[in-house]
Amino acid sequence: MACICLLASQLTTAQEQNTEANDNSWKSPDKDILKILHAPQLPRTSISPARTHILLSDPIIYPTLSELAGPMLKLAGIRVNPKNNYYHGRHGGTNPRILTIKDGSIVLLKIPAGAEVMSTSWNADGKRFAIAVGFEDRIELWMGDINGTVEKVPGVTLNPLMDQAAKWLPDQQKLLLRKIPNRGAAPQKSTIPKGPKILEDAGAKARSTYESRNLLETAYDDELFSYYTQSELVIYDTKTKKMEVVGPAASYLWANASPDGKYLLVERLKKPWSHEVAWWRFANDIEVWDLKGKLVKTIVNHPIANEVPTHGVNTGPRNVNWQATAPHTLFWKEALDGGNPVAKVDFRDKLMKWEAPFTGEPVEVFKAEHRIQSTWWGPDGMLVLSQRERMKRWRYVWLLDVNKGTAKQWFDLNENDRYNNPGYPLFTQLENGRYVIKVEDDFMYFRGNGGTKEGDRPFLDKRNIQTGEVERIFRSPKDKYEYFVGFGEDDNSFIMSSESSNTVPNFHLGKFGEAIEAEKGESTKAITSTPITKFEDPSPELRQIENKIVKYKRDDGVELSFQLLLPPGYKEGTRVPTVVYAYPLEYSGAKTAGQVRGSSNRFMRIWGASHKYFLMRGYAVLDNTAMPMIGDPETVYDTFVPQLVADAEAAVKKAVDMGIADPDRIGVIGHSHGGLMVANLLAHTDLFCAGIARSGSYNKTNQPFGFQGERRSLFEATKSYIDCSPTFFADKVNEPILIIHGDDDSNPGTLTFQSEVFYEAVRGSGGTARLVLLPFEDHGYRAKESIEHVLWEQMNWFDKYVKNRDVKKQGNIKEVKERIDK
């Protein structure tokens, strides 16, 4: 049941190594894999608020490497394409068309060849829309309607960085735009820097390392950030086609109109720009203006937030926004603990309100014992507010009436409890464009994933506001995967997505029928449906893959599961090479750690550098393999490695006992935190013949103030930081490991050098390792050439060291098998 690959057998000949090492050309997998990789993906969809039409477009999945290699600017947390002032490497959809839900008719939208729909903003009646249309060197504003008419708005180049570039004002006739001003040529880099790079602090406090990505470094970077984030706030009247500049050129974070359309709430960044934190921590002013751009009131002047504690929040007003159901009242959250999650206080947050024209003082509405996570507006003054208790990973949901000043706890739940999660409220759009929770006859609608022991079964519930009584009116059948999208033109009809393991996902128009008797948890309404869309299967060869959820237990009794995928043509009772794919997660208790995730009824689609391609080469795949870390959130990483080993042993044992996995031919693969998992499993077990670790972090001491779910600093938990770091145990990695990483990874926890150092540690200790650095790639891989090469590397590695390994040559694993069996 295990794989011990002796050191001598791990080493290929020097000639083979040199040939492999020197061959740095791009590779591609076989044609049958490429066919699946490049099969058409299902369209992007944007459904009108009236639920009468759908705007469809075909996604662009893989940009070319030449595009990623093109100009790219790292500007305070974002990567910018200077050609079109958009996010680098990000794409929209082509071939846009409008589908009418009622009869399925389709009308093409005539935009220029090669242009892409980047985003869509419907007006509230669902008859018109604004679309951001992307070109190589700009993003334009176009207007369209459900009849298929589209036209360009002349003289407008949009700036979509940091906020939606076009928003409907409450009258649903005018748009608030982020327009690129006449700003001249971009700053040019001086041959001689204006000065050295300098960072200095005194008496500073720890801050989250996850804030530090793609930061500004030089005075030239500062100039570029000002240039590319600069926009004018413009009101465009779609009827008269006139424009009015209401906000002069500045680096605006966002702007929102009050529900009555009389005011604008504006947040804009202010200099000097920081070289220590990303743009969302920059100093900023939050102000209220009238629609002519005149200042009405300054809500807050935020200084730079460069010492926000790990897992903490800013001090002062945060998440300032309008009450959706009042003409012009602001609400915001504010920390009572200095933003420090470990401070001992009676109340951690408060909710504040302030009504225009802001002549009085802000009023405290509610004090929260725990951190306020989300606030959702319902009708009138109803507000659904959720708090999170950090230590227990618990959520408390409260009902407030901000008009009457009342508040009550409605329900609470373990945030990791998938089986009892009530889901999230369903929203409806008001005539002014604002969204509020849908409430009818004292009932609120909730929809959720519907986790069960057999897999996810999405649902729609009606929850009584007064009594908490729940009526389930929709639930996915056991043999399909269906989920509620939204109500149709009337509340008796609705749109749902329906799929199964052999049926392409398509939208259906459902109808609620009479009440029926049902088992607990099942739908109490008879439901009929008819297809709206007719998307076809792009990869029918994948339908031969068998998919089922398998449950088992860890040695300590913790229930676990994986999704077992069997290759096309698999014959029962045959042992085959097996790939284990997983991602470790933290849990407070065993009850939720063992809950099943996902569904075997999903329609399988494969794209990107997926591990599922191994199925097409005769491997079995254990997907979504449970790797829970269970314990006190403050100390759970003290037992990270032992629990990881126990999780892996249980999964391997189950797959072998089922007669599916060949114990001599099992490999493990993971990405990011999963890459750390792979390296640790190879260092601390002999379960696997080989591993593939992608974009991982292998030395946690490089993140001294917390990583993943670890809340303590390196100085508080030095041993745990080291024990979790496979670089310190690289001499124990005695199985071949393929290490893949983006050569420009901006994730602070997984910077590229982590893989370079880990590779050198394994190699220098006599291990078998291969390091593949993908040029221009970030934490995930996007370019067509990169994806194809990663698939080739993965297939080649596991074929060599797992599928076709010479068991006799590489050693007897009898002792390890016996140990695991015990």
VOGU-3710 file (C-alpha; in Angstrom, 3 decimals, decimal comma):
1> macicllasq> 0,000/0,000/0,000  2,962/2,276/-0,045  5,793/3,251/-2,322  9,408/3,219/-1,203  11,587/4,333/-4,059  15,186/3,573/-3,158  17,686/6,352/-3,694  19,637/4,449/-6,300  16,515/3,703/-8,322  15,398/7,321/-8,207
11> lttaqeqnte> 18,420/8,558/-10,092  18,362/8,363/-13,864  21,638/8,180/-15,725  23,716/11,343/-15,975  23,142/11,393/-19,726  19,357/11,251/-19,307  19,464/13,997/-16,717  21,558/16,274/-18,889  19,332/15,718/-21,916  16,228/16,471/-19,894
21> andnswkspd> 17,717/19,480/-18,154  18,938/21,056/-21,378  15,683/20,632/-23,269  13,920/23,863/-22,406  11,564/24,029/-25,373  7,795/24,218/-24,977  6,047/20,852/-25,014  2,471/19,817/-25,659  0,521/16,733/-24,545  -0,949/14,281/-27,038
31> kdilkilhap> -3,675/15,323/-29,467  -6,510/13,672/-27,559  -5,605/15,711/-24,476  -5,294/18,889/-26,529  -8,731/18,256/-27,994  -10,274/18,262/-24,505  -8,132/21,174/-23,353  -9,238/23,401/-26,204  -12,838/22,205/-26,488  -15,351/25,079/-26,482
41> qlprtsispa> -16,370/26,172/-23,002  -19,926/26,989/-22,022  -20,862/30,636/-22,647  -20,580/33,437/-20,133  -24,059/34,517/-19,086  -25,642/37,716/-17,811  -29,357/37,443/-17,011  -31,541/40,534/-17,189  -33,125/41,756/-13,922  -36,551/41,094/-15,428
51> rthillsdpi> -35,499/37,463/-16,054  -36,691/37,705/-19,644  -33,384/37,715/-21,531  -29,818/36,408/-21,233  -26,741/38,000/-22,739  -24,378/35,219/-23,836  -20,744/35,457/-24,944  -17,965/32,953/-25,573  -15,147/33,135/-23,026  -11,493/33,493/-23,920
61> iyptlselag> -9,807/30,963/-21,638  -6,129/30,905/-22,531  -4,278/34,072/-23,551  -1,100/33,521/-25,533  2,299/33,631/-23,898  3,201/36,575/-26,134  0,346/38,482/-24,533  1,541/37,690/-21,011  5,037/38,659/-22,104  3,757/42,015/-23,314
71> pmlklagirv> 3,811/45,195/-21,248  2,678/44,676/-17,657  2,838/47,074/-14,720  2,781/46,058/-11,054  0,870/48,863/-9,423  0,124/48,620/-5,694  -1,593/45,244/-5,698  -2,808/45,015/-9,279  -1,227/44,054/-12,575  -2,132/46,486/-15,330
81> npknnyyhgr> -1,996/46,158/-19,089  -0,846/49,650/-20,111  -2,194/49,161/-23,636  -5,866/49,128/-22,642  -5,740/50,283/-18,998  -7,245/46,964/-17,880  -6,115/44,064/-15,731  -3,186/42,265/-17,335  -4,087/38,974/-18,988  -7,797/39,244/-18,231
91> hggtnprilt> -10,356/38,762/-20,989  -14,071/38,994/-21,647  -16,288/37,159/-24,110  -16,688/37,223/-27,876  -19,666/36,668/-30,181  -22,216/38,375/-27,866  -25,899/37,584/-28,409  -29,233/38,059/-26,676  -31,365/35,012/-25,924  -35,070/35,449/-25,196
101> ikdgsivllk> -36,070/33,101/-22,380  -39,681/32,767/-23,471  -39,068/31,313/-26,931  -35,319/30,643/-27,108  -34,743/33,022/-30,010  -31,269/34,534/-30,352  -30,196/37,911/-31,735  -26,520/38,672/-32,397  -25,001/41,899/-31,077  -22,940/43,580/-33,764
111> ipagaevmst> -19,717/44,767/-32,205  -16,428/45,051/-34,143  -14,553/41,864/-35,002  -12,014/40,987/-32,343  -13,747/43,050/-29,664  -14,756/41,495/-26,340  -17,597/42,149/-23,907  -15,769/42,787/-20,637  -18,782/43,537/-18,419  -22,520/44,157/-18,634
121> swnadgkrfa> -24,676/46,543/-16,600  -28,445/46,108/-17,046  -30,890/48,833/-16,156  -33,579/47,912/-13,625  -36,356/47,155/-16,118  -34,095/44,706/-17,962  -34,632/46,261/-21,372  -31,361/48,133/-21,851  -27,779/47,562/-20,883  -24,399/49,233/-20,901
131> iavgfedrie> -21,477/47,060/-21,953  -17,769/47,672/-21,623  -16,294/46,594/-24,957  -12,609/45,759/-24,910  -10,069/46,312/-27,658  -6,323/45,838/-27,667  -5,683/49,488/-26,803  -8,852/50,694/-25,038  -12,174/49,842/-23,424  -15,202/51,604/-24,871
141> lwmgdingtv> -18,746/52,201/-23,643  -21,526/50,751/-25,794  -25,276/50,835/-25,208  -27,633/48,041/-26,186  -31,161/46,734/-25,784  -32,933/43,385/-25,766  -33,868/43,786/-29,429  -30,199/43,425/-30,325  -29,477/47,065/-31,104  -26,041/48,220/-29,966
151> ekvpgvtlnp> -24,165/51,451/-30,539  -20,930/52,963/-29,393  -20,993/55,998/-27,120  -18,471/58,297/-28,811  -15,719/60,026/-26,885  -15,674/57,642/-23,907  -12,750/55,448/-22,923  -13,475/53,666/-19,660  -11,203/53,018/-16,696  -12,381/49,770/-15,044
161> lmdqaakwlp> -9,565/49,516/-12,497  -10,785/49,161/-8,889  -14,516/49,735/-9,581  -17,281/49,101/-12,086  -16,741/51,524/-14,947  -20,436/52,178/-15,709  -23,304/52,266/-13,178  -26,924/53,216/-13,679  -28,126/56,125/-11,576  -31,446/55,652/-9,727
171> dqqklllrki> -33,491/57,286/-12,504  -32,331/54,432/-14,792  -31,753/56,946/-17,545  -28,308/58,274/-16,622  -25,041/56,425/-16,093  -22,181/57,251/-13,762  -18,971/56,591/-15,672  -15,297/56,288/-14,816  -13,875/57,990/-17,905  -10,202/58,258/-18,757
181> pnrgaapqks> -9,406/61,979/-19,018  -7,184/63,652/-21,551  -4,071/62,761/-19,585  -1,360/62,935/-22,216  1,398/60,396/-22,704  2,331/57,919/-20,004  5,294/58,773/-17,769  8,645/57,709/-19,192  11,191/55,872/-17,108  14,328/57,822/-16,431
191> tipkgpkile> 17,641/56,163/-17,156  18,834/57,235/-13,728  16,433/56,539/-10,806  15,333/59,554/-8,782  16,770/57,870/-5,726  17,376/54,568/-3,970  14,696/52,188/-2,707  14,162/52,948/0,965  11,974/51,390/3,641  12,170/52,515/7,243
201> dagakarsty> 10,123/51,994/10,383  10,503/52,448/14,098  8,370/50,810/16,758  6,151/49,297/14,088  3,696/46,459/14,535  3,239/43,238/12,600  0,955/43,331/9,599  -0,491/40,676/7,357  2,043/39,438/4,811  -0,798/38,766/2,383
211> esrnlletay> -1,153/42,525/1,799  2,269/42,749/0,191  1,933/41,871/-3,485  2,799/43,802/-6,647  3,693/46,825/-4,539  5,012/50,154/-5,756  8,781/50,375/-5,368  10,070/53,564/-6,993  9,071/57,141/-7,692  8,481/56,084/-11,297
221> ddelfsyytq> 6,028/53,437/-10,098  4,226/56,184/-8,184  3,853/58,207/-11,368  2,519/55,183/-13,241  -0,020/54,417/-10,511  -1,312/58,003/-10,636  -1,534/57,887/-14,413  -3,328/54,570/-14,871  -5,747/54,837/-11,938  -6,776/58,360/-12,841
231> selviydtkt> -10,309/58,882/-14,111  -13,034/61,489/-14,308  -16,466/60,887/-12,830  -18,934/61,628/-15,611  -22,734/61,532/-15,732  -23,966/60,392/-19,136  -27,632/60,889/-20,067  -28,592/57,967/-22,328  -31,643/59,857/-23,606  -30,119/63,245/-24,459
241> kkmevvgpaa> -26,646/61,723/-25,003  -25,047/64,576/-23,089  -22,181/64,250/-20,616  -21,260/66,232/-17,561  -18,020/65,914/-15,615  -18,855/65,896/-11,897  -15,539/64,665/-10,570  -12,200/66,032/-11,803  -9,380/63,651/-12,678  -8,314/61,686/-9,577
251> sylwanaspd> -7,619/58,154/-8,351  -11,157/57,195/-7,364  -11,727/53,964/-5,484  -15,449/53,977/-6,115  -18,533/56,174/-6,318  -22,200/55,352/-5,625  -25,348/57,428/-5,922  -27,801/57,664/-3,040  -31,075/55,760/-3,637  -32,941/59,019/-4,268
261> gkyllverlk> -30,299/60,153/-6,752  -29,503/63,430/-4,957  -26,016/62,634/-3,702  -22,835/60,796/-4,624  -20,752/58,901/-2,096  -17,159/59,066/-3,324  -13,948/57,477/-2,084  -10,691/58,666/-3,588  -7,105/57,804/-2,820  -4,659/60,476/-1,783
271> kpwshevaww> -0,902/60,803/-1,994  1,790/60,062/-1,054  1,517/56,522/-2,338  2,869/53,812/-0,060  5,576/51,302/-0,958  4,620/49,035/1,947  0,960/48,189/1,352  -1,446/47,750/-1,552  -3,895/50,366/-2,842  -6,753/49,217/-0,610
281> rfandievwd> -4,641/50,285/2,392  -3,724/53,708/0,948  -4,829/56,931/2,595  -8,225/57,985/1,278  -11,061/60,446/1,729  -14,712/59,412/1,808  -17,000/62,292/0,871  -20,578/63,064/-0,082  -21,110/65,310/-3,102  -24,143/66,674/-4,849
291> lkgklvktiv> -24,667/65,743/-8,496  -22,702/68,786/-9,613  -19,621/67,547/-7,802  -19,859/70,041/-4,943  -18,676/68,761/-1,553  -21,554/68,293/0,889  -19,759/66,508/3,728  -16,485/64,758/4,444  -17,329/61,474/6,154  -13,778/60,458/7,047
301> nhpianevpt> -10,162/61,125/6,131  -8,419/57,770/6,405  -4,653/57,796/6,924  -2,542/55,071/5,380  -3,417/51,733/6,983  0,087/50,280/7,130  -0,186/48,535/10,500  -3,423/46,585/10,228  -2,911/43,481/12,415  -2,892/40,039/10,865
311> hgvntgprnv> -6,541/39,044/10,286  -7,500/42,512/11,537  -9,385/45,469/10,040  -8,914/49,200/9,563  -9,836/51,549/12,362  -12,434/54,231/11,685  -15,461/53,907/9,381  -15,214/50,995/6,951  -17,580/49,690/4,258  -19,398/53,016/4,120
321> nwqataphtl> -22,476/52,843/1,883  -26,057/53,958/1,451  -29,037/52,288/3,086  -30,775/50,688/0,126  -34,294/51,493/1,365  -33,827/55,080/2,581  -33,449/58,168/0,395  -29,980/59,213/1,586  -28,762/57,569/4,804  -25,227/56,243/5,221
331> fwkealdggn> -24,290/53,167/7,225  -20,875/51,832/8,129  -19,007/49,463/10,435  -16,399/50,621/12,904  -13,979/48,625/15,054  -14,158/48,943/18,836  -11,029/46,842/19,376  -8,539/48,943/17,462  -8,968/46,531/14,552  -7,066/43,899/16,549
341> pvakvdfrdk> -8,841/40,502/16,522  -7,036/39,271/19,649  -7,797/42,317/21,812  -10,008/41,436/24,770  -13,095/43,642/24,584  -16,808/43,335/25,335  -17,776/44,533/21,873  -15,648/44,223/18,733  -17,624/46,307/16,231  -20,367/48,870/16,024
351> lmkweapftg> -22,794/49,845/13,279  -23,235/53,555/12,620  -25,649/55,645/10,551  -25,713/59,235/9,357  -28,512/60,869/7,406  -28,063/63,642/4,862  -27,566/66,596/4,999  -25,265/65,442/7,846  -25,838/68,430/10,094  -26,030/66,318/13,244
361> epvevfkaeh> -23,703/63,653/14,569  -23,528/60,008/13,415  -25,752/57,682/15,441  -24,743/54,298/16,856  -27,268/51,675/15,763  -25,859/48,404/17,037  -22,930/46,970/18,992  -21,598/43,578/17,947  -19,837/41,178/20,277  -17,927/39,766/17,311
371> riqstwwgpd> -16,629/41,137/14,018  -19,426/42,209/11,660  -18,973/40,355/8,392  -21,904/41,230/6,160  -24,985/43,424/6,122  -27,920/42,847/3,739  -30,849/45,229/3,413  -34,421/44,016/3,344  -37,618/46,016/2,858  -38,033/49,290/4,781
381> gmlvlsqrer> -35,574/49,331/7,681  -34,860/45,595/7,816  -31,204/44,654/7,998  -29,752/41,138/8,169  -26,382/41,315/9,902  -23,899/38,501/10,455  -21,107/38,409/13,016  -18,169/36,006/13,055  -16,647/34,617/16,218  -13,053/34,107/15,230
391> mkrwryvwll> -12,061/31,553/17,857  -14,968/29,168/17,253  -15,328/29,872/13,514  -18,983/30,555/14,282  -21,492/32,842/12,545  -24,352/34,652/14,281  -27,132/36,084/12,121  -29,151/38,998/13,518  -32,316/40,746/12,369  -32,329/44,507/12,866
401> dvnkgtakqw> -35,003/47,099/12,228  -32,986/50,285/11,980  -36,141/52,425/11,872  -37,558/50,996/15,099  -34,182/50,452/16,742  -34,789/46,739/17,442  -32,347/43,840/17,127  -32,571/40,112/17,779  -30,374/37,126/17,072  -32,143/35,083/14,416
411> fdlnendryn> -29,979/31,968/14,147  -26,355/30,857/14,437  -24,213/28,163/12,849  -20,771/26,655/12,579  -19,336/28,291/9,465  -17,839/24,951/8,359  -21,091/23,006/8,781  -22,155/22,297/5,206  -25,023/19,982/6,169  -26,877/22,558/8,270
421> npgyplftql> -25,923/25,734/6,424  -29,143/27,704/5,709  -27,591/29,403/2,694  -27,825/33,088/1,805  -30,732/35,444/1,142  -32,201/35,839/-2,306  -32,291/39,427/-3,569  -34,678/41,394/-5,745  -34,022/44,669/-7,549  -35,954/47,850/-6,813
431> engryvikve> -37,003/50,338/-9,479  -34,059/52,555/-8,558  -31,640/49,701/-9,216  -30,850/48,882/-5,586  -30,964/45,262/-4,453  -32,793/44,164/-1,301  -33,631/40,792/0,219  -36,761/39,284/-1,273  -39,482/39,127/1,411  -43,091/38,008/0,924
441> ddfmyfrgng> -45,777/37,528/3,557  -43,247/37,599/6,391  -41,059/35,010/4,660  -37,484/35,536/3,444  -36,008/33,425/0,651  -32,708/31,586/1,203  -30,756/29,469/-1,257  -27,741/27,287/-0,581  -25,505/24,431/-1,720  -27,352/21,858/0,371
451> gtkegdrpfl> -24,497/19,706/1,596  -25,471/16,103/2,445  -23,674/12,826/3,131  -24,352/11,865/-0,497  -23,105/15,169/-1,912  -24,451/18,653/-2,576  -28,144/19,131/-3,379  -28,874/22,861/-3,814  -32,130/24,234/-2,398  -34,426/27,247/-2,075
461> dkrniqtgev> -36,162/27,852/1,273  -38,757/30,218/2,642  -37,774/31,204/6,185  -40,342/32,866/8,433  -38,959/36,096/9,851  -40,881/35,827/13,112  -40,829/32,115/13,925  -37,812/30,852/11,981  -40,040/28,168/10,413  -38,570/26,881/7,143
471> erifrspkdk> -40,442/25,654/4,080  -38,386/24,058/1,316  -39,862/24,858/-2,090  -37,022/23,655/-4,332  -34,346/21,000/-4,015  -32,106/19,344/-6,530  -33,131/15,755/-7,322  -30,816/13,030/-6,046  -29,758/11,979/-9,543  -29,028/15,485/-10,898
481> yeyfvgfged> -27,363/18,734/-9,917  -29,838/21,586/-10,192  -29,732/25,009/-8,588  -32,111/27,940/-8,389  -30,916/30,989/-10,359  -33,784/33,440/-9,809  -37,489/34,006/-10,161  -38,890/34,499/-13,644  -41,290/37,141/-14,893  -43,698/36,110/-12,126
491> dnsfimsses> -43,122/34,452/-8,768  -44,622/31,185/-9,979  -41,850/30,746/-12,548  -38,116/30,588/-12,025  -34,849/29,992/-13,833  -32,701/27,078/-12,800  -29,551/25,393/-14,041  -29,780/21,637/-14,567  -27,063/19,079/-15,229  -26,041/15,524/-14,460
501> sntvpnfhlg> -22,901/13,474/-14,951  -24,036/12,820/-18,541  -26,139/15,913/-19,258  -24,731/19,283/-20,286  -25,583/22,161/-17,903  -28,432/24,200/-19,381  -30,822/26,810/-18,122  -34,436/25,725/-17,647  -37,626/27,656/-17,007  -39,283/26,080/-14,013
511> kfgeaieaek> -42,853/26,309/-12,752  -44,063/25,842/-9,190  -47,106/23,595/-9,029  -49,350/22,444/-6,209  -48,169/21,646/-2,707  -47,138/18,017/-2,286  -46,284/15,770/0,618  -42,554/15,315/0,937  -39,953/13,799/3,199  -38,131/16,154/5,515
521> gestkaitst> -35,721/18,309/3,554  -37,336/17,640/0,166  -39,292/20,110/-1,959  -42,892/20,689/-0,887  -43,846/21,969/-4,347  -44,458/20,050/-7,546  -42,076/21,392/-10,182  -42,076/21,209/-13,969  -39,451/22,662/-16,286  -38,633/23,263/-19,931
531> pitkfedpsp> -35,178/23,977/-21,418  -34,192/27,555/-22,212  -30,719/26,927/-23,626  -29,409/24,029/-25,691  -25,680/23,939/-25,016  -23,976/20,860/-26,460  -21,382/18,514/-25,006  -17,931/19,743/-26,130  -16,112/16,608/-24,893  -18,302/13,485/-25,154
541> elrqienkiv> -15,278/11,269/-24,457  -15,411/12,435/-20,823  -18,862/10,863/-20,352  -17,205/7,458/-20,089  -15,632/8,483/-16,782  -17,279/6,978/-13,704  -17,742/9,357/-10,799  -18,825/8,570/-7,248  -18,314/9,774/-3,690  -16,514/7,396/-1,343
551> kykrddgvel> -16,612/7,700/2,451  -14,209/6,199/4,951  -12,602/6,945/8,342  -9,266/8,092/9,665  -7,583/5,953/12,334  -8,956/8,242/15,053  -12,529/7,835/13,759  -12,786/11,109/11,820  -15,066/10,600/8,816  -13,493/11,497/5,474
561> sfqlllppgy> -14,371/11,249/1,793  -13,006/11,584/-1,705  -14,569/11,760/-5,124  -13,530/8,632/-7,001  -13,045/9,121/-10,733  -12,437/5,994/-12,812  -10,920/6,114/-16,309  -12,923/5,343/-19,469  -13,268/1,623/-19,984  -12,341/0,736/-16,426
571> kegtrvptvv> -13,040/-2,912/-15,568  -14,225/-3,593/-12,042  -11,637/-5,283/-9,858  -8,696/-4,009/-11,875  -5,942/-2,229/-9,988  -4,724/0,856/-11,823  -2,190/3,645/-11,199  -3,810/6,321/-9,052  -3,479/10,068/-8,553  -4,459/11,715/-5,256
581> yaypleysga> -5,405/15,408/-5,454  -6,147/17,416/-2,312  -5,984/20,755/-0,543  -5,677/20,892/3,284  -8,348/22,820/5,199  -8,681/23,759/8,880  -11,653/22,808/11,062  -12,550/23,327/14,698  -14,116/19,881/15,099  -14,290/16,417/13,584
591> ktagqvrgss> -18,034/16,661/12,914  -17,668/19,244/10,162  -14,245/18,105/8,968  -15,715/14,859/7,688  -18,585/16,350/5,733  -18,791/15,527/2,038  -17,953/18,299/-0,404  -19,139/18,502/-4,019  -21,393/16,226/-6,041  -20,916/13,198/-8,267
601> nrfmriwgas> -23,789/14,504/-10,409  -21,836/17,443/-11,824  -21,178/17,445/-15,548  -17,448/16,943/-15,885  -15,562/19,638/-17,747  -11,776/19,777/-17,774  -9,682/22,843/-18,498  -6,402/24,382/-17,476  -3,639/22,348/-15,852  -6,113/19,932/-14,290
611> hkyflmrgya> -5,078/16,637/-12,692  -8,186/15,034/-14,213  -6,445/14,569/-17,573  -4,715/11,562/-15,991  -8,047/9,756/-16,380  -7,521/9,717/-20,125  -4,302/7,768/-19,571  -5,809/4,992/-17,485  -5,240/6,434/-14,025  -7,857/6,536/-11,299
621> vldntampmi> -8,142/9,919/-9,590  -9,073/10,580/-5,987  -10,421/14,111/-6,294  -11,339/16,488/-3,475  -9,587/14,104/-1,108  -10,366/15,280/2,420  -7,248/16,567/4,219  -8,665/18,212/7,340  -6,591/19,817/10,077  -8,734/19,623/13,206
631> gdpetvydtf> -8,150/21,558/16,406  -8,057/24,850/18,222  -7,716/27,589/15,564  -4,846/29,080/17,535  -2,753/25,910/17,662  -4,018/23,608/14,906  -0,778/23,879/12,939  1,096/22,241/15,826  -0,300/18,950/14,495  -0,343/19,806/10,790
641> vpqlvadaea> 2,069/17,107/9,626  0,766/14,222/11,800  -2,812/14,938/10,713  -1,737/15,241/7,087  -0,101/11,840/7,298  -3,176/10,298/8,960  -5,447/11,784/6,271  -3,291/10,453/3,448  -2,918/7,012/4,991  -6,698/6,704/5,313
651> avkkavdmgi> -7,331/7,738/1,706  -4,698/5,400/0,286  -5,884/2,501/2,412  -9,478/2,962/1,249  -8,539/3,119/-2,443  -6,398/-0,010/-2,106  -8,992/-1,920/-0,076  -11,563/-1,184/-2,796  -9,358/-3,040/-5,241  -8,867/0,052/-7,402
661> adpdrigvig> -5,515/1,607/-6,521  -2,331/-0,298/-7,191  -0,397/0,237/-3,925  2,879/0,262/-5,849  1,709/3,023/-8,206  0,175/5,987/-6,402  1,157/9,630/-6,953  0,078/12,809/-5,184  -0,435/16,277/-6,609  -1,384/19,652/-5,145
671> hshgglmvan> -1,304/23,383/-5,867  -0,375/26,242/-3,508  -1,150/25,018/0,031  -1,622/21,672/-1,693  1,966/21,929/-2,959  3,112/22,242/0,651  1,020/19,141/1,372  2,747/17,142/-1,371  6,234/18,048/-0,196  5,413/17,170/3,411
681> llahtdlfca> 3,840/13,840/2,476  6,894/12,830/0,472  9,162/13,889/3,328  7,220/12,206/6,120  5,632/9,120/4,512  6,391/6,401/1,992  2,819/6,239/0,698  3,537/7,637/-2,745  5,869/6,770/-5,581  6,171/10,374/-6,728
691> giarsgsynk> 4,658/13,819/-6,299  3,884/16,986/-8,207  3,975/20,209/-6,166  2,795/23,380/-7,903  3,250/26,992/-6,763  3,818/25,932/-3,189  5,381/27,421/-0,092  8,042/25,243/1,496  9,604/27,425/4,187  7,052/29,099/6,426
701> tnqpfgfqge> 9,712/31,040/8,334  9,684/33,389/5,324  6,203/34,505/6,468  6,972/35,521/10,055  3,569/36,976/10,871  1,179/34,234/9,873  0,426/31,922/6,960  -2,759/30,283/5,712  -4,761/29,589/8,920  -1,787/30,038/11,283
711> rrslfeatks> -2,558/32,990/13,532  0,604/33,077/15,605  3,866/34,701/14,617  7,125/32,880/13,973  8,353/34,095/17,337  5,347/32,647/19,156  5,310/29,283/17,374  8,816/28,720/16,024  8,618/24,938/16,184  5,327/24,801/14,259
721> yidcsptffa> 6,688/27,071/11,533  9,670/24,773/11,086  7,732/21,512/11,393  5,339/22,626/8,621  8,236/23,547/6,314  9,457/20,654/4,131  12,598/22,569/3,157  13,901/21,624/6,609  13,194/17,959/5,810  14,259/17,910/2,174
731> dkvnepilii> 16,826/15,201/2,884  13,907/12,880/3,699  12,200/13,389/0,317  13,228/10,032/-1,147  10,599/9,926/-3,911  10,805/11,862/-7,202  9,181/15,279/-7,002  8,236/17,600/-9,869  8,179/21,226/-8,704  6,306/23,706/-10,925
741> hgdddsnpgt> 6,002/27,425/-10,272  5,062/30,637/-12,047  8,244/32,643/-12,508  6,444/35,834/-11,483  4,299/34,639/-8,558  2,993/37,677/-6,676  1,380/35,749/-3,807  3,521/36,756/-0,782  3,183/33,293/0,710  4,352/31,464/-2,409
751> ltfqsevfye> 6,980/33,658/-4,018  8,908/31,832/-6,729  12,134/31,557/-4,745  10,350/29,133/-2,385  10,397/26,484/-5,122  13,926/27,326/-6,191  15,291/26,874/-2,670  13,257/23,712/-2,048  14,457/22,204/-5,317  18,058/22,923/-4,395
761> avrgsggtar> 17,520/21,405/-0,943  16,114/18,162/-2,399  18,649/17,985/-5,223  21,575/18,728/-2,945  20,461/15,981/-0,576  20,636/13,385/-3,327  16,923/13,350/-4,126  15,269/13,202/-7,536  13,699/16,554/-8,387  12,784/18,590/-11,434
771> lvllpfedhg> 12,074/22,327/-11,291  9,923/23,970/-13,982  9,577/27,769/-13,862  6,933/29,199/-16,179  7,902/32,615/-17,558  5,468/35,503/-17,009  3,078/33,337/-14,982  1,601/34,359/-11,632  0,275/32,076/-8,876  -2,060/30,363/-11,324
781> yrakesiehv> -1,144/29,490/-14,909  -2,981/31,093/-17,815  -1,082/31,112/-21,103  -1,878/28,479/-23,710  1,771/27,483/-23,973  2,163/27,249/-20,189  -0,931/25,100/-19,702  0,053/22,713/-22,475  3,590/22,419/-21,119  2,420/21,782/-17,543
791> lweqmnwfdk> 0,172/18,982/-18,787  3,096/17,462/-20,677  5,325/17,704/-17,593  2,710/16,148/-15,328  1,917/13,282/-17,687  5,570/12,577/-18,365  6,508/12,631/-14,664  3,818/10,295/-13,412  4,088/7,980/-16,423  7,777/7,609/-15,647
801> yvknrdvkkq> 7,695/7,386/-11,856  4,194/6,042/-11,137  2,485/4,283/-14,022  5,534/2,650/-15,585  7,840/2,408/-12,596  9,777/-0,824/-12,227  8,586/-2,095/-8,847  11,141/-4,895/-8,690  13,959/-2,521/-9,492  12,805/0,132/-7,066
811> gnikevkeri> 12,386/-2,018/-4,022  10,037/-4,089/-1,894  7,267/-2,178/-0,121  5,970/-5,099/1,919  6,998/-3,576/5,259  5,236/-0,286/4,582  2,094/-2,053/3,367  1,970/-4,081/6,538  2,393/-0,964/8,680  -0,488/0,840/6,962
821> dk> -2,713/-2,266/7,125  -2,259/-2,372/10,870
//
